[in-house]
Amino acid sequence: MATCKECENEVDKLVAVKVSGKAKKMCEDCADRAREEAEIAEESESVVQNMMGFKGRR
């Protein structure tokens, strides 16, 4: 059995997910949580950029 690096639980299989530009292997639950956090961070960054009148992308 494989062990998730995030939650330290034993799982049947690990999923590779890119977090902050790095590929990490974690269980399905942690992968879903990481995807949600990345989406929220991207949306909040977009809102702040629009509020400040920023026209470009990083």
N, CA, C, O and CB atoms as a CASP TS submission, in Angstrom:
PFRMAT TS
TARGET T0000
AUTHOR 0000-0000-0000
METHOD Language model
MODEL 1
PARENT N/A
ATOM      1  N   MET     1       0.832  -1.187   0.000  1.00  0.00           N
ATOM      2  CA  MET     1       0.000   0.000   0.000  1.00  0.00           C
ATOM      3  C   MET     1       0.876   1.250   0.000  1.00  0.00           C
ATOM      4  O   MET     1       1.946   1.283   0.608  1.00  0.00           O
ATOM      5  CB  MET     1      -0.946  -0.002   1.211  1.00  0.00           C
ATOM      6  N   ALA     2       0.402   2.256  -0.684  1.00  0.00           N
ATOM      7  CA  ALA     2       1.123   3.521  -0.765  1.00  0.00           C
ATOM      8  C   ALA     2       0.674   4.445   0.371  1.00  0.00           C
ATOM      9  O   ALA     2      -0.434   4.314   0.892  1.00  0.00           O
ATOM     10  CB  ALA     2       0.896   4.196  -2.144  1.00  0.00           C
ATOM     11  N   THR     3       1.541   5.367   0.738  1.00  0.00           N
ATOM     12  CA  THR     3       1.231   6.319   1.799  1.00  0.00           C
ATOM     13  C   THR     3       1.212   7.725   1.228  1.00  0.00           C
ATOM     14  O   THR     3       2.142   8.133   0.531  1.00  0.00           O
ATOM     15  CB  THR     3       2.253   6.215   2.954  1.00  0.00           C
ATOM     16  N   CYS     4       0.162   8.459   1.521  1.00  0.00           N
ATOM     17  CA  CYS     4       0.021   9.843   1.075  1.00  0.00           C
ATOM     18  C   CYS     4       0.991  10.719   1.863  1.00  0.00           C
ATOM     19  O   CYS     4       1.078  10.611   3.086  1.00  0.00           O
ATOM     20  CB  CYS     4      -1.447  10.342   1.250  1.00  0.00           C
ATOM     21  N   LYS     5       1.721  11.590   1.158  1.00  0.00           N
ATOM     22  CA  LYS     5       2.692  12.471   1.817  1.00  0.00           C
ATOM     23  C   LYS     5       2.009  13.600   2.588  1.00  0.00           C
ATOM     24  O   LYS     5       2.588  14.151   3.524  1.00  0.00           O
ATOM     25  CB  LYS     5       3.650  13.059   0.785  1.00  0.00           C
ATOM     26  N   GLU     6       0.787  13.944   2.200  1.00  0.00           N
ATOM     27  CA  GLU     6       0.077  15.057   2.840  1.00  0.00           C
ATOM     28  C   GLU     6      -0.586  14.631   4.147  1.00  0.00           C
ATOM     29  O   GLU     6      -0.366  15.253   5.186  1.00  0.00           O
ATOM     30  CB  GLU     6      -0.974  15.626   1.891  1.00  0.00           C
ATOM     31  N   CYS     7      -1.393  13.577   4.100  1.00  0.00           N
ATOM     32  CA  CYS     7      -2.175  13.195   5.280  1.00  0.00           C
ATOM     33  C   CYS     7      -1.627  11.951   5.989  1.00  0.00           C
ATOM     34  O   CYS     7      -2.148  11.550   7.029  1.00  0.00           O
ATOM     35  CB  CYS     7      -3.614  12.950   4.879  1.00  0.00           C
ATOM     36  N   GLU     8      -0.581  11.344   5.428  1.00  0.00           N
ATOM     37  CA  GLU     8       0.074  10.171   6.027  1.00  0.00           C
ATOM     38  C   GLU     8      -0.828   8.943   6.123  1.00  0.00           C
ATOM     39  O   GLU     8      -0.533   8.033   6.897  1.00  0.00           O
ATOM     40  CB  GLU     8       0.571  10.521   7.401  1.00  0.00           C
ATOM     41  N   ASN     9      -1.926   8.893   5.352  1.00  0.00           N
ATOM     42  CA  ASN     9      -2.805   7.736   5.340  1.00  0.00           C
ATOM     43  C   ASN     9      -2.377   6.751   4.267  1.00  0.00           C
ATOM     44  O   ASN     9      -1.824   7.145   3.240  1.00  0.00           O
ATOM     45  CB  ASN     9      -4.253   8.163   5.121  1.00  0.00           C
ATOM     46  N   GLU    10      -2.630   5.474   4.502  1.00  0.00           N
ATOM     47  CA  GLU    10      -2.355   4.465   3.492  1.00  0.00           C
ATOM     48  C   GLU    10      -3.515   4.421   2.509  1.00  0.00           C
ATOM     49  O   GLU    10      -4.677   4.351   2.910  1.00  0.00           O
ATOM     50  CB  GLU    10      -2.123   3.076   4.138  1.00  0.00           C
ATOM     51  N   VAL    11      -3.190   4.462   1.208  1.00  0.00           N
ATOM     52  CA  VAL    11      -4.209   4.466   0.162  1.00  0.00           C
ATOM     53  C   VAL    11      -3.848   3.424  -0.889  1.00  0.00           C
ATOM     54  O   VAL    11      -2.710   2.959  -0.960  1.00  0.00           O
ATOM     55  CB  VAL    11      -4.344   5.876  -0.482  1.00  0.00           C
ATOM     56  N   ASP    12      -4.848   3.063  -1.710  1.00  0.00           N
ATOM     57  CA  ASP    12      -4.614   2.083  -2.759  1.00  0.00           C
ATOM     58  C   ASP    12      -3.720   2.635  -3.861  1.00  0.00           C
ATOM     59  O   ASP    12      -2.803   1.956  -4.321  1.00  0.00           O
ATOM     60  CB  ASP    12      -5.931   1.623  -3.345  1.00  0.00           C
ATOM     61  N   LYS    13      -3.991   3.884  -4.288  1.00  0.00           N
ATOM     62  CA  LYS    13      -3.151   4.483  -5.326  1.00  0.00           C
ATOM     63  C   LYS    13      -2.993   5.971  -5.078  1.00  0.00           C
ATOM     64  O   LYS    13      -3.846   6.611  -4.463  1.00  0.00           O
ATOM     65  CB  LYS    13      -3.746   4.235  -6.722  1.00  0.00           C
ATOM     66  N   LEU    14      -1.885   6.509  -5.571  1.00  0.00           N
ATOM     67  CA  LEU    14      -1.591   7.923  -5.440  1.00  0.00           C
ATOM     68  C   LEU    14      -1.836   8.617  -6.773  1.00  0.00           C
ATOM     69  O   LEU    14      -1.702   8.007  -7.834  1.00  0.00           O
ATOM     70  CB  LEU    14      -0.140   8.141  -4.966  1.00  0.00           C
ATOM     71  N   VAL    15      -2.197   9.896  -6.712  1.00  0.00           N
ATOM     72  CA  VAL    15      -2.456  10.695  -7.898  1.00  0.00           C
ATOM     73  C   VAL    15      -1.408  11.801  -7.951  1.00  0.00           C
ATOM     74  O   VAL    15      -1.119  12.437  -6.938  1.00  0.00           O
ATOM     75  CB  VAL    15      -3.908  11.284  -7.888  1.00  0.00           C
ATOM     76  N   ALA    16      -0.836  12.029  -9.141  1.00  0.00           N
ATOM     77  CA  ALA    16       0.142  13.102  -9.307  1.00  0.00           C
ATOM     78  C   ALA    16      -0.590  14.399  -9.609  1.00  0.00           C
ATOM     79  O   ALA    16      -1.406  14.458 -10.528  1.00  0.00           O
ATOM     80  CB  ALA    16       1.156  12.767 -10.434  1.00  0.00           C
ATOM     81  N   VAL    17      -0.295  15.445  -8.831  1.00  0.00           N
ATOM     82  CA  VAL    17      -0.928  16.750  -8.988  1.00  0.00           C
ATOM     83  C   VAL    17       0.157  17.812  -8.951  1.00  0.00           C
ATOM     84  O   VAL    17       1.085  17.726  -8.146  1.00  0.00           O
ATOM     85  CB  VAL    17      -2.000  17.003  -7.880  1.00  0.00           C
ATOM     86  N   LYS    18       0.048  18.824  -9.827  1.00  0.00           N
ATOM     87  CA  LYS    18       1.011  19.924  -9.802  1.00  0.00           C
ATOM     88  C   LYS    18       0.541  20.969  -8.805  1.00  0.00           C
ATOM     89  O   LYS    18      -0.562  21.504  -8.918  1.00  0.00           O
ATOM     90  CB  LYS    18       1.188  20.551 -11.215  1.00  0.00           C
ATOM     91  N   VAL    19       1.395  21.252  -7.826  1.00  0.00           N
ATOM     92  CA  VAL    19       1.122  22.249  -6.804  1.00  0.00           C
ATOM     93  C   VAL    19       2.296  23.222  -6.808  1.00  0.00           C
ATOM     94  O   VAL    19       3.438  22.838  -6.559  1.00  0.00           O
ATOM     95  CB  VAL    19       0.914  21.590  -5.384  1.00  0.00           C
ATOM     96  N   SER    20       1.997  24.486  -7.095  1.00  0.00           N
ATOM     97  CA  SER    20       3.035  25.526  -7.158  1.00  0.00           C
ATOM     98  C   SER    20       4.142  25.160  -8.149  1.00  0.00           C
ATOM     99  O   SER    20       5.317  25.438  -7.907  1.00  0.00           O
ATOM    100  CB  SER    20       3.640  25.757  -5.765  1.00  0.00           C
ATOM    101  N   GLY    21       3.767  24.549  -9.242  1.00  0.00           N
ATOM    102  CA  GLY    21       4.729  24.202 -10.277  1.00  0.00           C
ATOM    103  C   GLY    21       5.486  22.909 -10.037  1.00  0.00           C
ATOM    104  O   GLY    21       6.312  22.524 -10.864  1.00  0.00           O
ATOM    105  N   LYS    22       5.229  22.232  -8.935  1.00  0.00           N
ATOM    106  CA  LYS    22       5.909  20.976  -8.629  1.00  0.00           C
ATOM    107  C   LYS    22       4.895  19.840  -8.612  1.00  0.00           C
ATOM    108  O   LYS    22       3.791  19.996  -8.091  1.00  0.00           O
ATOM    109  CB  LYS    22       6.652  21.064  -7.273  1.00  0.00           C
ATOM    110  N   ALA    23       5.269  18.702  -9.182  1.00  0.00           N
ATOM    111  CA  ALA    23       4.390  17.536  -9.171  1.00  0.00           C
ATOM    112  C   ALA    23       4.521  16.824  -7.836  1.00  0.00           C
ATOM    113  O   ALA    23       5.624  16.498  -7.396  1.00  0.00           O
ATOM    114  CB  ALA    23       4.723  16.574 -10.341  1.00  0.00           C
ATOM    115  N   LYS    24       3.388  16.587  -7.199  1.00  0.00           N
ATOM    116  CA  LYS    24       3.376  15.872  -5.922  1.00  0.00           C
ATOM    117  C   LYS    24       2.409  14.708  -6.038  1.00  0.00           C
ATOM    118  O   LYS    24       1.391  14.797  -6.725  1.00  0.00           O
ATOM    119  CB  LYS    24       2.977  16.816  -4.741  1.00  0.00           C
ATOM    120  N   LYS    25       2.729  13.627  -5.369  1.00  0.00           N
ATOM    121  CA  LYS    25       1.847  12.465  -5.351  1.00  0.00           C
ATOM    122  C   LYS    25       1.113  12.434  -4.025  1.00  0.00           C
ATOM    123  O   LYS    25       1.716  12.460  -2.952  1.00  0.00           O
ATOM    124  CB  LYS    25       2.640  11.148  -5.576  1.00  0.00           C
ATOM    125  N   MET    26      -0.221  12.379  -4.130  1.00  0.00           N
ATOM    126  CA  MET    26      -1.051  12.362  -2.936  1.00  0.00           C
ATOM    127  C   MET    26      -2.326  11.592  -3.219  1.00  0.00           C
ATOM    128  O   MET    26      -2.599  11.237  -4.366  1.00  0.00           O
ATOM    129  CB  MET    26      -1.370  13.792  -2.465  1.00  0.00           C
ATOM    130  N   CYS    27      -3.105  11.333  -2.183  1.00  0.00           N
ATOM    131  CA  CYS    27      -4.355  10.590  -2.339  1.00  0.00           C
ATOM    132  C   CYS    27      -5.406  11.462  -3.037  1.00  0.00           C
ATOM    133  O   CYS    27      -5.206  12.665  -3.206  1.00  0.00           O
ATOM    134  CB  CYS    27      -4.879  10.112  -0.959  1.00  0.00           C
ATOM    135  N   GLU    28      -6.511  10.856  -3.437  1.00  0.00           N
ATOM    136  CA  GLU    28      -7.575  11.559  -4.160  1.00  0.00           C
ATOM    137  C   GLU    28      -8.120  12.742  -3.352  1.00  0.00           C
ATOM    138  O   GLU    28      -8.316  13.826  -3.902  1.00  0.00           O
ATOM    139  CB  GLU    28      -8.713  10.588  -4.496  1.00  0.00           C
ATOM    140  N   ASP    29      -8.363  12.542  -2.057  1.00  0.00           N
ATOM    141  CA  ASP    29      -8.924  13.600  -1.219  1.00  0.00           C
ATOM    142  C   ASP    29      -7.980  14.800  -1.135  1.00  0.00           C
ATOM    143  O   ASP    29      -8.410  15.942  -1.294  1.00  0.00           O
ATOM    144  CB  ASP    29      -9.218  13.065   0.184  1.00  0.00           C
ATOM    145  N   CYS    30      -6.714  14.543  -0.890  1.00  0.00           N
ATOM    146  CA  CYS    30      -5.736  15.630  -0.795  1.00  0.00           C
ATOM    147  C   CYS    30      -5.563  16.313  -2.154  1.00  0.00           C
ATOM    148  O   CYS    30      -5.376  17.528  -2.215  1.00  0.00           O
ATOM    149  CB  CYS    30      -4.376  15.095  -0.286  1.00  0.00           C
ATOM    150  N   ALA    31      -5.624  15.543  -3.238  1.00  0.00           N
ATOM    151  CA  ALA    31      -5.498  16.108  -4.581  1.00  0.00           C
ATOM    152  C   ALA    31      -6.665  17.049  -4.874  1.00  0.00           C
ATOM    153  O   ALA    31      -6.465  18.134  -5.420  1.00  0.00           O
ATOM    154  CB  ALA    31      -5.436  14.986  -5.640  1.00  0.00           C
ATOM    155  N   ASP    32      -7.877  16.640  -4.514  1.00  0.00           N
ATOM    156  CA  ASP    32      -9.047  17.502  -4.706  1.00  0.00           C
ATOM    157  C   ASP    32      -8.917  18.786  -3.897  1.00  0.00           C
ATOM    158  O   ASP    32      -9.225  19.872  -4.388  1.00  0.00           O
ATOM    159  CB  ASP    32     -10.333  16.761  -4.311  1.00  0.00           C
ATOM    160  N   ARG    33      -8.462  18.657  -2.666  1.00  0.00           N
ATOM    161  CA  ARG    33      -8.278  19.818  -1.798  1.00  0.00           C
ATOM    162  C   ARG    33      -7.224  20.771  -2.382  1.00  0.00           C
ATOM    163  O   ARG    33      -7.409  21.988  -2.360  1.00  0.00           O
ATOM    164  CB  ARG    33      -7.866  19.367  -0.377  1.00  0.00           C
ATOM    165  N   ALA    34      -6.127  20.221  -2.901  1.00  0.00           N
ATOM    166  CA  ALA    34      -5.068  21.044  -3.489  1.00  0.00           C
ATOM    167  C   ALA    34      -5.566  21.771  -4.732  1.00  0.00           C
ATOM    168  O   ALA    34      -5.231  22.936  -4.947  1.00  0.00           O
ATOM    169  CB  ALA    34      -3.850  20.182  -3.837  1.00  0.00           C
ATOM    170  N   ARG    35      -6.367  21.085  -5.558  1.00  0.00           N
ATOM    171  CA  ARG    35      -6.934  21.725  -6.750  1.00  0.00           C
ATOM    172  C   ARG    35      -7.861  22.876  -6.365  1.00  0.00           C
ATOM    173  O   ARG    35      -7.811  23.949  -6.967  1.00  0.00           O
ATOM    174  CB  ARG    35      -7.697  20.694  -7.601  1.00  0.00           C
ATOM    175  N   GLU    36      -8.697  22.650  -5.373  1.00  0.00           N
ATOM    176  CA  GLU    36      -9.615  23.697  -4.918  1.00  0.00           C
ATOM    177  C   GLU    36      -8.849  24.903  -4.384  1.00  0.00           C
ATOM    178  O   GLU    36      -9.203  26.043  -4.686  1.00  0.00           O
ATOM    179  CB  GLU    36     -10.557  23.151  -3.837  1.00  0.00           C
ATOM    180  N   GLU    37      -7.813  24.666  -3.601  1.00  0.00           N
ATOM    181  CA  GLU    37      -7.017  25.754  -3.052  1.00  0.00           C
ATOM    182  C   GLU    37      -6.330  26.542  -4.164  1.00  0.00           C
ATOM    183  O   GLU    37      -6.248  27.768  -4.088  1.00  0.00           O
ATOM    184  CB  GLU    37      -5.980  25.210  -2.068  1.00  0.00           C
ATOM    185  N   ALA    38      -5.837  25.858  -5.190  1.00  0.00           N
ATOM    186  CA  ALA    38      -5.189  26.533  -6.317  1.00  0.00           C
ATOM    187  C   ALA    38      -6.189  27.385  -7.090  1.00  0.00           C
ATOM    188  O   ALA    38      -5.863  28.499  -7.501  1.00  0.00           O
ATOM    189  CB  ALA    38      -4.535  25.507  -7.254  1.00  0.00           C
ATOM    190  N   GLU    39      -7.402  26.874  -7.294  1.00  0.00           N
ATOM    191  CA  GLU    39      -8.439  27.637  -7.997  1.00  0.00           C
ATOM    192  C   GLU    39      -8.829  28.883  -7.209  1.00  0.00           C
ATOM    193  O   GLU    39      -8.983  29.960  -7.784  1.00  0.00           O
ATOM    194  CB  GLU    39      -9.679  26.761  -8.244  1.00  0.00           C
ATOM    195  N   ILE    40      -8.987  28.740  -5.906  1.00  0.00           N
ATOM    196  CA  ILE    40      -9.353  29.877  -5.057  1.00  0.00           C
ATOM    197  C   ILE    40      -8.247  30.926  -5.074  1.00  0.00           C
ATOM    198  O   ILE    40      -8.533  32.120  -5.159  1.00  0.00           O
ATOM    199  CB  ILE    40      -9.628  29.413  -3.610  1.00  0.00           C
ATOM    200  N   ALA    41      -6.995  30.499  -4.996  1.00  0.00           N
ATOM    201  CA  ALA    41      -5.872  31.438  -5.016  1.00  0.00           C
ATOM    202  C   ALA    41      -5.821  32.182  -6.341  1.00  0.00           C
ATOM    203  O   ALA    41      -5.565  33.386  -6.364  1.00  0.00           O
ATOM    204  CB  ALA    41      -4.546  30.703  -4.769  1.00  0.00           C
ATOM    205  N   GLU    42      -6.057  31.490  -7.434  1.00  0.00           N
ATOM    206  CA  GLU    42      -6.030  32.119  -8.754  1.00  0.00           C
ATOM    207  C   GLU    42      -7.158  33.147  -8.881  1.00  0.00           C
ATOM    208  O   GLU    42      -6.940  34.245  -9.391  1.00  0.00           O
ATOM    209  CB  GLU    42      -6.149  31.052  -9.865  1.00  0.00           C
ATOM    210  N   GLU    43      -8.350  32.797  -8.422  1.00  0.00           N
ATOM    211  CA  GLU    43      -9.489  33.717  -8.488  1.00  0.00           C
ATOM    212  C   GLU    43      -9.258  34.945  -7.618  1.00  0.00           C
ATOM    213  O   GLU    43      -9.561  36.064  -8.034  1.00  0.00           O
ATOM    214  CB  GLU    43     -10.774  33.007  -8.057  1.00  0.00           C
ATOM    215  N   SER    44      -8.729  34.751  -6.422  1.00  0.00           N
ATOM    216  CA  SER    44      -8.509  35.893  -5.538  1.00  0.00           C
ATOM    217  C   SER    44      -7.420  36.802  -6.095  1.00  0.00           C
ATOM    218  O   SER    44      -7.507  38.022  -5.950  1.00  0.00           O
ATOM    219  CB  SER    44      -8.133  35.418  -4.126  1.00  0.00           C
ATOM    220  N   GLU    45      -6.409  36.238  -6.722  1.00  0.00           N
ATOM    221  CA  GLU    45      -5.364  37.046  -7.341  1.00  0.00           C
ATOM    222  C   GLU    45      -5.955  37.871  -8.480  1.00  0.00           C
ATOM    223  O   GLU    45      -5.614  39.042  -8.645  1.00  0.00           O
ATOM    224  CB  GLU    45      -4.212  36.152  -7.857  1.00  0.00           C
ATOM    225  N   SER    46      -6.837  37.262  -9.260  1.00  0.00           N
ATOM    226  CA  SER    46      -7.485  37.958 -10.369  1.00  0.00           C
ATOM    227  C   SER    46      -8.322  39.131  -9.863  1.00  0.00           C
ATOM    228  O   SER    46      -8.300  40.210 -10.455  1.00  0.00           O
ATOM    229  CB  SER    46      -8.365  36.987 -11.168  1.00  0.00           C
ATOM    230  N   VAL    47      -9.050  38.927  -8.780  1.00  0.00           N
ATOM    231  CA  VAL    47      -9.882  39.986  -8.215  1.00  0.00           C
ATOM    232  C   VAL    47      -9.017  41.149  -7.747  1.00  0.00           C
ATOM    233  O   VAL    47      -9.345  42.308  -8.003  1.00  0.00           O
ATOM    234  CB  VAL    47     -10.728  39.447  -7.049  1.00  0.00           C
ATOM    235  N   VAL    48      -7.926  40.851  -7.072  1.00  0.00           N
ATOM    236  CA  VAL    48      -7.035  41.909  -6.577  1.00  0.00           C
ATOM    237  C   VAL    48      -6.420  42.661  -7.747  1.00  0.00           C
ATOM    238  O   VAL    48      -6.314  43.887  -7.702  1.00  0.00           O
ATOM    239  CB  VAL    48      -5.924  41.318  -5.675  1.00  0.00           C
ATOM    240  N   GLN    49      -6.013  41.948  -8.795  1.00  0.00           N
ATOM    241  CA  GLN    49      -5.427  42.602  -9.961  1.00  0.00           C
ATOM    242  C   GLN    49      -6.438  43.520 -10.637  1.00  0.00           C
ATOM    243  O   GLN    49      -6.089  44.629 -11.040  1.00  0.00           O
ATOM    244  CB  GLN    49      -4.913  41.559 -10.958  1.00  0.00           C
ATOM    245  N   ASN    50      -7.690  43.072 -10.767  1.00  0.00           N
ATOM    246  CA  ASN    50      -8.726  43.907 -11.368  1.00  0.00           C
ATOM    247  C   ASN    50      -8.995  45.142 -10.511  1.00  0.00           C
ATOM    248  O   ASN    50      -9.221  46.233 -11.036  1.00  0.00           O
ATOM    249  CB  ASN    50     -10.019  43.102 -11.559  1.00  0.00           C
ATOM    250  N   MET    51      -8.971  44.967  -9.208  1.00  0.00           N
ATOM    251  CA  MET    51      -9.221  46.069  -8.296  1.00  0.00           C
ATOM    252  C   MET    51      -8.128  47.132  -8.416  1.00  0.00           C
ATOM    253  O   MET    51      -8.403  48.326  -8.297  1.00  0.00           O
ATOM    254  CB  MET    51      -9.314  45.558  -6.857  1.00  0.00           C
ATOM    255  N   MET    52      -6.896  46.697  -8.649  1.00  0.00           N
ATOM    256  CA  MET    52      -5.774  47.618  -8.730  1.00  0.00           C
ATOM    257  C   MET    52      -5.540  48.118 -10.159  1.00  0.00           C
ATOM    258  O   MET    52      -4.672  48.962 -10.382  1.00  0.00           O
ATOM    259  CB  MET    52      -4.519  46.947  -8.205  1.00  0.00           C
ATOM    260  N   GLY    53      -6.309  47.605 -11.128  1.00  0.00           N
ATOM    261  CA  GLY    53      -6.165  48.073 -12.509  1.00  0.00           C
ATOM    262  C   GLY    53      -4.993  47.447 -13.227  1.00  0.00           C
ATOM    263  O   GLY    53      -4.496  48.029 -14.192  1.00  0.00           O
ATOM    264  N   PHE    54      -4.538  46.305 -12.806  1.00  0.00           N
ATOM    265  CA  PHE    54      -3.407  45.619 -13.444  1.00  0.00           C
ATOM    266  C   PHE    54      -3.883  44.973 -14.737  1.00  0.00           C
ATOM    267  O   PHE    54      -4.854  44.217 -14.720  1.00  0.00           O
ATOM    268  CB  PHE    54      -2.783  44.551 -12.491  1.00  0.00           C
ATOM    269  N   LYS    55      -3.216  45.254 -15.866  1.00  0.00           N
ATOM    270  CA  LYS    55      -3.670  44.762 -17.164  1.00  0.00           C
ATOM    271  C   LYS    55      -2.905  43.535 -17.650  1.00  0.00           C
ATOM    272  O   LYS    55      -3.436  42.785 -18.469  1.00  0.00           O
ATOM    273  CB  LYS    55      -3.553  45.853 -18.183  1.00  0.00           C
ATOM    274  N   GLY    56      -1.680  43.298 -17.182  1.00  0.00           N
ATOM    275  CA  GLY    56      -0.855  42.191 -17.654  1.00  0.00           C
ATOM    276  C   GLY    56      -1.007  40.942 -16.812  1.00  0.00           C
ATOM    277  O   GLY    56      -1.787  40.913 -15.860  1.00  0.00           O
ATOM    278  N   ARG    57      -0.267  39.926 -17.163  1.00  0.00           N
ATOM    279  CA  ARG    57      -0.206  38.685 -16.386  1.00  0.00           C
ATOM    280  C   ARG    57       1.218  38.484 -15.931  1.00  0.00           C
ATOM    281  O   ARG    57       2.151  38.975 -16.566  1.00  0.00           O
ATOM    282  CB  ARG    57      -0.704  37.460 -17.215  1.00  0.00           C
ATOM    283  N   ARG    58       1.396  37.764 -14.834  1.00  0.00           N
ATOM    284  CA  ARG    58       2.758  37.515 -14.382  1.00  0.00           C
ATOM    285  C   ARG    58       3.408  36.471 -15.219  1.00  0.00           C
ATOM    286  O   ARG    58       4.567  36.126 -14.985  1.00  0.00           O
ATOM    287  CB  ARG    58       2.783  37.103 -12.939  1.00  0.00           C
TER
END
